[in-house]
Amino acid sequence: MNHSSIIRASALEYVRGVTSGEFTAEEFLSETLSRVGEAETRYHAYLRVEDSQRLLARAREVDRGIKSGQKVGLLAGMPVSIKDNICMRGSRTTCGSRMLEGFVAPYDATAVSRLHAEGAIIVAKANMDEFAMGLSTEFSAYGPSRNPWNTEYVPGGSSGGSAVAAAAFECVASLGSDTGGSVRNPASFCSVVGYKPTYGLVSRHGLVSYANSIEQIGPIARTVSDAALVLGVIAGRDEHDDTTADAAADDYLEGIEGGVEGMRVGIVDEMTEGADPEVARAVARAAGDLEAAGASCERISLDMVGYSVPSYYTITAAEAASNLARYDNLRYGYDLPTDGYEFNSYVAEARGRFGPEVTRRMILGGYVSSAGHAGRYYLKALKVRAKLTREVADAFASSYDILMAPTVPILPFRIGEKSDDPVSLFMVDLNTVTANLTRRPAVSVPYAVSAGGLPIGIQMMADSMQDKTLLRAARALERKRPPLPEVPD
């Protein structure tokens, strides 16, 4: 592998290359940082890149460890990035918001600690929709990221910066957070793999909260195996997060090449009806690929999917309103003159720094959970969530190993096309929110590129704690799909 192509290595190729002496961690990191400097002028995947001299010094430590036979961790100096709502000690964590532009995290998120423990080098904090509220990364207070397949188009969101960075070779893998599809949506739009684990599989300690009962940290990478490798590093019980599952750490690469022989796959009608024609054709071809690999595919109806988006936005808005109440500019915030303000007007003035999407969801969340309206909206949303969870559980218990659909029913759209139409933007989440509401694992696998040169992803979902089964099915689809073009440069 020559140095001009070195950064195109997958995570597994990186580990093999650096440990065999094909290249050094310092060489790889230096090439990656050069790529970041060149690519960021076009894509704006990152909000901050860490100090290059400190990063290179860490890479040299890894190289010395490899030469002397010391343990350097599973990731062995691999350059990765993290979404800017995941805390890393000593690094600014803004959540894409002006409200937190000066906040420096005093501790590492558990996922970050585990990356460091396995030798990863975190090179940058990735751009995102403000407080993870958005589907296009247009709602970042620091400007939108741009899709590397066509910079006039959105990369998806809210983990858009993470997906762009992985797709554009600005890192080997990245961590995002997924509340309603925020890992899978941008993965689909940027033609990379986005994985949302079973709720509780990965600790949320150090993830700035949006909707605690739904969100999860998940990996974004260029291959299914790479996502499995990173998942194995960050997953596991955490004493700092009581919502983590009481399960031991696992190797998610184990059995990943086992194929789908004998698996039953349900193609969800409500998630495919009305999809863009090119997207619908891709799903049909993906079903054929799985059948050729030994699976059986059939149509399935999940009636409650049609109510999932309003349920999701009601529940998450209520939780967001509660979580964002802490941002009163007293504990977190920025310099604001206090002369002439009483408390309520001061807080109102301070919260003027929130962007339009965050403001919209805070107002909505306060309204649907208020004493006069909770029964009409919030409690009904919880009932929908419970019925949807039962419906999905019954489908897995009685018939299916995997549920499949397009990750997003439409192709990537132009920057600015939907930003003034929040209802239309919300509906982009139709296919992804079910996994979050029901706490199931789900993955977006890059499958095709449209006639106009825009990526199409296929979503797969499995039952709770069946992450290995899901990764095995995703890997089988990845092997069977037609060859994909590379990101245009």
C-alpha positions, 0 to 999 in steps of 0.5 A: 500500500503506497502512501497516497492510498494509505488512508483508504484502508479499512479499520481491519486493514489499518490494524494489520498494516500497522502491526505488520510493519507495512506502515507506521502509526505516525505515517498513517496519522500524518497522511490523515492530518494532511487529508483533513487539512485539504478536505475540510475546505470543502466538507466542514466535517469537523468543528475542531481538530486536536493539536497535531504535535500532541497527536503525532507524539501519541502515534510515535508512542504506539510505534515504539510499543509495537517495535518493542512487543508491548500491548498497544490495544486493538486499535493500535493508534487508529485515527478516529473522530467523535461527535461534538456531544461526546465529552473528551477531557480537555477538549471543547464540547459545544454540541454544535451550539453557541450556548456551549462554545466555551465549555471544556469537558472535565472528564472523558465519556466512557466510550472515549475512555474505552477508545483510548484504552485500546490505543485509538487516537481521537483526532477531531470533534465532528460537526453536528446539528445543534444538541443533536436536533436535526436531520441534515447538519444544517442546524449546526451553529457553526455552519453545515457539513457538506455531502462528499458525494455532492457538496450542494447536498446535505450529508444527513444528521445529526451525526453528519460530520462523523459520516462525512469524515468517515466517507471522505477519509478524514478518519478511519472510523467515528462515533456518533449518537443516534436518537431517531436515526442520527447515525444511520441517516447520515451513513445512508446519505454518505455511503458508509456504515452506521450502527445503532446498538441495542439500547444499553449496550453502549454507555451514555456516560459523557454523552450530552443528553437529548432524550435519555430513554432513546439515544445511543452512541454508535460507530460509523465506519466504511465497512460492517466489519469495521463497525463491529470492531469499534462496537466491541471496543466501546460496548459493555457494562458501565458503573457510571450508567445504570441503563447499560445492560448487565452483559460482558464485553463481547467480540462482535467480529466473531461469526460475522462471516457466518452468512444468512442461510436459513434467516427469515427477513421481513420487508416492512411495507410501511417503510417502503411504500411511497419511497423514491423509485430508485430507493424502492428498486434498491430494496428489491435488489437487496432482498434478491441478494439476501435470497441468493445468499440463502435467506427467505424474504417476504413482505410484512406490515407493522401498522403502528409504524405510521404513528411512530414519527409523531410519537417519537417527536412528542417523547423526545421533545418532552425529554429535551425540554427537561434536559435543556432546562439546565442551560440558563447561562448560570451553570453553562453558558457565555458572558452576558451583561446582567445590568437591568435583568431580573432572573426570568428575563435574563434566562430568556435573553441567554437562551436566545443563543439557541438555534431555531430547531432547538427552540422549536423542540423546547417549546413543543416539549414544554407544551406536550408535557404540561399539566393541561396537555400531557394526557392529550399528547405525551401519554398518547405518545407513550401508548403508541410507543408501547404498542409499536414495541409489542408489534415489533417484538411479536414480529421477531418472536413469531417469524423474523430474524431481520426486518429490512427497509430503506434507511431513508425513503428519499435521496439526499436533498439539497442544502436549504431545501427542507430547512424551512419545512420542519414537518417535511423534515421530520418525516425523513425519520419515518424508517429509523425512529422505530428502532429507537422507540423499541430499543432494537439494534439497527444498521444502515448498509451502503448499497447503491448510488442513484443515477444522479450520483447520490448514495442509497442505504439499506436498513436492517433491524434485529431483536434486542441483544441480537447485535451479532445476528444483525451484523452477520446479516449486514455483512452478508448483504455487504458481500453480495451487493454490486461494487460501489464507486468511490467517493468523488474527490 
